[in-house]
Amino acid sequence: MLGNGNGHKKSKKRKLDLSGFTGTSEYHAGTFGLIQLTDGVHYVREEGQAHWLITDIESYQPEIARSTPFQSWKLKKTGEITAILECTDGDYKPCIDSRGKQIANKKYKLTDFWKNTGLDEVKFYLYNRTLMLTSEY
């Protein structure tokens, strides 16, 4: 914690370092048990206070897991407190559900992900029910 000159303490901003995650030594359960997480994703979830992000990605799985077996997920900063979550099939085509309908990008009007992580975006791959950082693929 750092002082801000008027007796109040403010948090020191930090950036999550994801560079060391190149594989996993353990798999961690997702929120609903539909997917498993690698060490890197577990780190983002816990240290970045991003349970909501992993839960949102997992909640799409009943709709798209069969029609889009390989998924690329990206949470991208769109403003100071806003973001968009995008899903593609790895070839930059939007994820589709079992009825052939495109999964809409999810917009967040309020998130503190940037404050908690220091990252402007984060990318994951989901394959064979395993959510991983792109460096862990």
C-alpha positions as CSV (number, residue, x, y, z in Angstrom):
1,M,0.0,0.0,0.0
2,L,1.2,3.5,-0.7
3,G,0.2,6.7,0.9
4,N,-1.4,9.4,-1.3
5,G,-0.3,12.4,0.8
6,N,-3.5,12.9,2.7
7,G,-3.3,10.0,5.1
8,H,-5.3,7.6,2.9
9,K,-3.7,4.5,1.5
10,K,-4.2,3.4,-2.1
11,S,-3.4,0.1,-3.7
12,K,-0.3,-0.2,-5.8
13,K,-1.2,-1.2,-9.3
14,R,0.3,-4.5,-10.4
15,K,0.3,-6.4,-13.6
16,L,-0.3,-10.1,-13.5
17,D,2.6,-11.9,-15.0
18,L,1.3,-14.7,-17.2
19,S,4.6,-15.4,-19.1
20,G,5.6,-18.3,-16.9
21,F,2.6,-20.4,-17.7
22,T,3.5,-22.8,-20.5
23,G,1.7,-25.9,-19.3
24,T,-0.1,-27.1,-16.2
25,S,0.8,-29.3,-13.3
26,E,-2.8,-29.6,-12.1
27,Y,-6.3,-29.1,-13.4
28,H,-8.8,-27.1,-11.4
29,A,-12.6,-27.3,-11.5
30,G,-14.7,-24.7,-13.3
31,T,-17.7,-23.2,-11.6
32,F,-20.3,-25.7,-12.9
33,G,-18.0,-28.7,-13.5
34,L,-18.5,-28.4,-17.3
35,I,-14.8,-27.4,-17.9
36,Q,-11.5,-27.7,-16.2
37,L,-8.9,-24.9,-15.8
38,T,-5.2,-25.0,-16.2
39,D,-2.8,-23.4,-13.6
40,G,-2.6,-20.2,-15.6
41,V,-6.4,-19.7,-15.9
42,H,-6.8,-20.6,-12.2
43,Y,-4.2,-17.9,-11.4
44,V,-6.1,-15.3,-13.5
45,R,-9.4,-16.3,-11.7
46,E,-7.9,-16.1,-8.2
47,E,-5.3,-13.3,-8.4
48,G,-7.3,-11.2,-10.9
49,Q,-10.6,-11.8,-9.0
50,A,-12.1,-13.0,-12.3
51,H,-14.4,-15.7,-11.1
52,W,-17.2,-14.0,-13.1
53,L,-15.2,-14.2,-16.3
54,I,-14.5,-17.9,-16.0
55,T,-18.2,-18.5,-15.0
56,D,-19.4,-16.6,-18.1
57,I,-17.2,-18.6,-20.5
58,E,-18.3,-21.9,-18.9
59,S,-22.0,-20.9,-19.0
60,Y,-21.8,-20.8,-22.9
61,Q,-20.6,-24.4,-23.1
62,P,-23.9,-26.2,-23.2
63,E,-24.8,-24.2,-26.3
64,I,-21.5,-24.3,-28.2
65,A,-19.2,-27.1,-27.1
66,R,-20.4,-29.6,-29.8
67,S,-20.6,-27.1,-32.7
68,T,-17.4,-25.2,-31.8
69,P,-15.0,-27.8,-30.2
70,F,-12.0,-25.4,-30.3
71,Q,-12.8,-21.9,-29.0
72,S,-10.7,-18.8,-28.7
73,W,-11.9,-16.4,-26.0
74,K,-10.7,-12.8,-25.6
75,L,-11.7,-10.2,-23.0
76,K,-10.8,-6.8,-24.4
77,K,-10.9,-3.4,-22.7
78,T,-13.2,-1.0,-24.5
79,G,-13.2,1.9,-22.0
80,E,-12.0,2.7,-18.5
81,I,-14.5,0.3,-16.9
82,T,-16.0,-1.4,-19.9
83,A,-15.1,-4.6,-21.8
84,I,-16.2,-7.0,-24.4
85,L,-15.9,-10.8,-24.4
86,E,-15.5,-12.4,-27.8
87,C,-15.5,-16.0,-28.9
88,T,-14.2,-17.3,-32.2
89,D,-13.5,-20.8,-33.5
90,G,-9.7,-20.3,-33.8
91,D,-10.1,-19.2,-37.5
92,Y,-11.5,-15.9,-36.5
93,K,-15.1,-17.0,-37.3
94,P,-17.7,-16.4,-34.5
95,C,-18.6,-19.3,-32.3
96,I,-22.0,-20.8,-33.1
97,D,-24.4,-22.8,-31.1
98,S,-25.9,-26.2,-31.9
99,R,-28.6,-24.6,-34.0
100,G,-26.1,-22.8,-36.1
101,K,-26.8,-19.4,-34.5
102,Q,-23.9,-17.0,-33.8
103,I,-23.0,-16.5,-30.2
104,A,-23.2,-12.7,-29.5
105,N,-20.2,-11.0,-28.0
106,K,-20.9,-10.1,-24.4
107,K,-20.5,-6.5,-23.3
108,Y,-19.7,-5.5,-19.8
109,K,-20.7,-2.0,-18.7
110,L,-18.7,-2.2,-15.4
111,T,-15.6,-4.3,-14.6
112,D,-12.6,-3.8,-12.4
113,F,-10.6,-6.5,-14.2
114,W,-8.1,-3.9,-15.5
115,K,-7.5,-2.6,-12.0
116,N,-7.1,-6.1,-10.5
117,T,-4.8,-7.4,-13.2
118,G,-3.1,-4.4,-15.0
119,L,-3.9,-6.2,-18.3
120,D,-5.7,-4.5,-21.2
121,E,-6.8,-7.9,-22.6
122,V,-6.6,-11.6,-21.8
123,K,-6.9,-14.5,-24.2
124,F,-7.8,-18.1,-23.6
125,Y,-8.3,-21.3,-25.6
126,L,-10.9,-23.9,-24.8
127,Y,-10.3,-27.3,-26.2
128,N,-11.5,-30.7,-25.0
129,R,-13.3,-29.1,-22.1
130,T,-10.0,-27.5,-20.9
131,L,-9.7,-23.7,-20.6
132,M,-6.1,-22.5,-20.9
133,L,-4.0,-19.5,-21.5
134,T,-2.8,-19.3,-25.1
135,S,0.7,-19.9,-23.8
136,E,-0.4,-23.2,-22.3
137,Y,-1.7,-24.7,-25.5
